[in-house]
Amino acid sequence: MTRIFMMKLDKIQPSQLYISFEKFSEIMKKINFEIPTSIEPIPVKRFGNEIVFVDGHTRAFAAFLCGFFEVPVYWENEKLDWDAYKICVKRCKKEGIQSIADLKGRVVPHGQYEKLWYKRCEKMQKTLKAERKRQ
């Protein structure tokens, strides 16, 4: 069984540069603004000395805007492309995103989100795949 626990939002490094406004709006409809545990638990992963959001950036951002200091999280154990996440974290840091609060000016319409984020991720995945073939 997955252990869920509370973690401070400012202790978790984002791995995403943008948030879809439409997804954000849907999440805001579901949150009980008085109960942090009303947010679906968010997967995190430890990278060296850091703890990183693997998913759930929109939920975490909504929690931040609701004034929550902590969110329910769990350790992600699925086999994911951790090389890709490391690239995303590096990109976030380069653009000054070191906490969920730093995404404040990066909530964009979904069409723009797809262009700015999904397309960037697709390009990165193609590059990673090509690099792995060369090795």
BELPEMO-V810245 format. One record per residue. N is the residue number from 1. RES is the residue in three letters. PHI is phi as a letter, one per 20 degrees, with the letter a starting at -180 (NA if undefined). OMEGA is omega in whole degrees, 0 to 359 (NA if undefined). D_CENTER is the distance of its C-alpha to the mean C-alpha in whole Angstrom. Layout:
n:N res:RES phi:PHI omega:OMEGA d_center:D_CENTER
n:N res:RES phi:PHI omega:OMEGA d_center:D_CENTER
This chain:
n:1 res:MET phi:NA omega:181 d_center:23
n:2 res:THR phi:f omega:178 d_center:19
n:3 res:ARG phi:e omega:178 d_center:19
n:4 res:ILE phi:d omega:180 d_center:17
n:5 res:PHE phi:b omega:181 d_center:17
n:6 res:MET phi:e omega:178 d_center:16
n:7 res:MET phi:c omega:179 d_center:14
n:8 res:LYS phi:f omega:181 d_center:14
n:9 res:LEU phi:g omega:184 d_center:11
n:10 res:ASP phi:f omega:178 d_center:13
n:11 res:LYS phi:d omega:184 d_center:13
n:12 res:ILE phi:d omega:181 d_center:9
n:13 res:GLN phi:e omega:174 d_center:8
n:14 res:PRO phi:f omega:175 d_center:5
n:15 res:SER phi:c omega:183 d_center:5
n:16 res:GLN phi:c omega:184 d_center:5
n:17 res:LEU phi:e omega:186 d_center:8
n:18 res:TYR phi:c omega:176 d_center:9
n:19 res:ILE phi:c omega:177 d_center:9
n:20 res:SER phi:f omega:180 d_center:12
n:21 res:PHE phi:f omega:181 d_center:14
n:22 res:GLU phi:f omega:177 d_center:16
n:23 res:LYS phi:f omega:179 d_center:13
n:24 res:PHE phi:f omega:180 d_center:13
n:25 res:SER phi:f omega:179 d_center:16
n:26 res:GLU phi:f omega:180 d_center:16
n:27 res:ILE phi:f omega:182 d_center:14
n:28 res:MET phi:f omega:179 d_center:16
n:29 res:LYS phi:f omega:186 d_center:19
n:30 res:LYS phi:e omega:186 d_center:18
n:31 res:ILE phi:e omega:168 d_center:18
n:32 res:ASN phi:e omega:188 d_center:21
n:33 res:PHE phi:f omega:180 d_center:20
n:34 res:GLU phi:d omega:187 d_center:22
n:35 res:ILE phi:c omega:180 d_center:21
n:36 res:PRO phi:g omega:181 d_center:17
n:37 res:THR phi:f omega:175 d_center:18
n:38 res:SER phi:f omega:178 d_center:18
n:39 res:ILE phi:e omega:177 d_center:14
n:40 res:GLU phi:g omega:181 d_center:13
n:41 res:PRO phi:g omega:186 d_center:12
n:42 res:ILE phi:d omega:179 d_center:9
n:43 res:PRO phi:f omega:177 d_center:9
n:44 res:VAL phi:c omega:180 d_center:9
n:45 res:LYS phi:b omega:176 d_center:11
n:46 res:ARG phi:e omega:173 d_center:13
n:47 res:PHE phi:d omega:183 d_center:14
n:48 res:GLY phi:m omega:180 d_center:17
n:49 res:ASN phi:e omega:184 d_center:17
n:50 res:GLU phi:d omega:171 d_center:14
n:51 res:ILE phi:d omega:189 d_center:11
n:52 res:VAL phi:c omega:171 d_center:8
n:53 res:PHE phi:f omega:175 d_center:4
n:54 res:VAL phi:e omega:180 d_center:6
n:55 res:ASP phi:b omega:173 d_center:5
n:56 res:GLY phi:n omega:179 d_center:5
n:57 res:HIS phi:g omega:182 d_center:3
n:58 res:THR phi:f omega:177 d_center:7
n:59 res:ARG phi:f omega:180 d_center:9
n:60 res:ALA phi:f omega:180 d_center:8
n:61 res:PHE phi:f omega:178 d_center:9
n:62 res:ALA phi:f omega:178 d_center:12
n:63 res:ALA phi:f omega:178 d_center:13
n:64 res:PHE phi:g omega:181 d_center:13
n:65 res:LEU phi:f omega:176 d_center:15
n:66 res:CYS phi:f omega:180 d_center:17
n:67 res:GLY phi:n omega:177 d_center:18
n:68 res:PHE phi:f omega:178 d_center:16
n:69 res:PHE phi:e omega:181 d_center:16
n:70 res:GLU phi:c omega:175 d_center:15
n:71 res:VAL phi:c omega:175 d_center:13
n:72 res:PRO phi:f omega:181 d_center:14
n:73 res:VAL phi:c omega:172 d_center:12
n:74 res:TYR phi:b omega:179 d_center:13
n:75 res:TRP phi:f omega:178 d_center:14
n:76 res:GLU phi:f omega:180 d_center:13
n:77 res:ASN phi:d omega:180 d_center:16
n:78 res:GLU phi:f omega:177 d_center:16
n:79 res:LYS phi:e omega:179 d_center:17
n:80 res:LEU phi:d omega:178 d_center:14
n:81 res:ASP phi:e omega:184 d_center:15
n:82 res:TRP phi:f omega:175 d_center:14
n:83 res:ASP phi:f omega:179 d_center:15
n:84 res:ALA phi:f omega:179 d_center:13
n:85 res:TYR phi:f omega:178 d_center:10
n:86 res:LYS phi:f omega:177 d_center:12
n:87 res:ILE phi:f omega:181 d_center:13
n:88 res:CYS phi:f omega:178 d_center:10
n:89 res:VAL phi:f omega:179 d_center:10
n:90 res:LYS phi:f omega:179 d_center:13
n:91 res:ARG phi:f omega:179 d_center:13
n:92 res:CYS phi:g omega:181 d_center:10
n:93 res:LYS phi:f omega:179 d_center:13
n:94 res:LYS phi:f omega:181 d_center:16
n:95 res:GLU phi:e omega:174 d_center:15
n:96 res:GLY phi:n omega:180 d_center:15
n:97 res:ILE phi:d omega:182 d_center:11
n:98 res:GLN phi:c omega:174 d_center:11
n:99 res:SER phi:b omega:182 d_center:10
n:100 res:ILE phi:f omega:179 d_center:8
n:101 res:ALA phi:f omega:181 d_center:12
n:102 res:ASP phi:f omega:178 d_center:12
n:103 res:LEU phi:e omega:185 d_center:10
n:104 res:LYS phi:g omega:180 d_center:13
n:105 res:GLY phi:e omega:186 d_center:15
n:106 res:ARG phi:c omega:173 d_center:13
n:107 res:VAL phi:e omega:188 d_center:13
n:108 res:VAL phi:c omega:175 d_center:15
n:109 res:PRO phi:g omega:188 d_center:17
n:110 res:HIS phi:g omega:178 d_center:16
n:111 res:GLY phi:f omega:178 d_center:18
n:112 res:GLN phi:f omega:177 d_center:17
n:113 res:TYR phi:g omega:179 d_center:14
n:114 res:GLU phi:g omega:180 d_center:15
n:115 res:LYS phi:f omega:185 d_center:17
n:116 res:LEU phi:f omega:186 d_center:15
n:117 res:TRP phi:d omega:183 d_center:12
n:118 res:TYR phi:g omega:181 d_center:13
n:119 res:LYS phi:f omega:178 d_center:16
n:120 res:ARG phi:f omega:179 d_center:15
n:121 res:CYS phi:f omega:178 d_center:13
n:122 res:GLU phi:f omega:179 d_center:17
n:123 res:LYS phi:f omega:180 d_center:19
n:124 res:MET phi:f omega:180 d_center:17
n:125 res:GLN phi:f omega:177 d_center:17
n:126 res:LYS phi:f omega:178 d_center:21
n:127 res:THR phi:f omega:179 d_center:21
n:128 res:LEU phi:f omega:180 d_center:20
n:129 res:LYS phi:f omega:179 d_center:22
n:130 res:ALA phi:f omega:179 d_center:25
n:131 res:GLU phi:f omega:180 d_center:25
n:132 res:ARG phi:f omega:178 d_center:25
n:133 res:LYS phi:f omega:181 d_center:28
n:134 res:ARG phi:f omega:184 d_center:30
n:135 res:GLN phi:e omega:NA d_center:29
